[in-house]
Amino acid sequence: MTQVYCDIIPQAGGWCFLSEEGQSPIYPSHRLAVEAARSYSESQVDKRKIPVLRQQDLKGRMLEVAGIVHAWGQENSSKMGGRA
């Protein structure tokens, strides 16, 4: 199976993601960009393609984002004191 990358990157006004189709709009927070990238990836699912969300670390390496959207879900908001 082929992996299709969707990279979350910082921009001057916030965050965006890059996909095969180009750059997304700029989102004001990292969380919103990840949620949009995940939603986009799920809508592009093909039996022969596996979507992979990545973000750049401080050394410039692209690392896979694993379950980050779920960390801010409603079920965890009480554990974080409502802060996300």
Rosetta blueprint (number, residue, H / E / L):
1 M L
2 T E
3 Q E
4 V E
5 Y E
6 C E
7 D E
8 I E
9 I E
10 P E
11 Q E
12 A L
13 G L
14 G E
15 W E
16 C E
17 F E
18 L E
19 S E
20 E L
21 E L
22 G E
23 Q E
24 S L
25 P L
26 I L
27 Y E
28 P L
29 S L
30 H H
31 R H
32 L H
33 A H
34 V H
35 E H
36 A H
37 A H
38 R H
39 S H
40 Y H
41 S H
42 E H
43 S H
44 Q L
45 V L
46 D E
47 K L
48 R L
49 K E
50 I E
51 P E
52 V E
53 L E
54 R E
55 Q E
56 Q E
57 D L
58 L L
59 K L
60 G L
61 R L
62 M E
63 L E
64 E E
65 V L
66 A L
67 G L
68 I H
69 V H
70 H H
71 A H
72 W L
73 G L
74 Q H
75 E H
76 N H
77 S H
78 S L
79 K L
80 M L
81 G L
82 G L
83 R L
84 A L
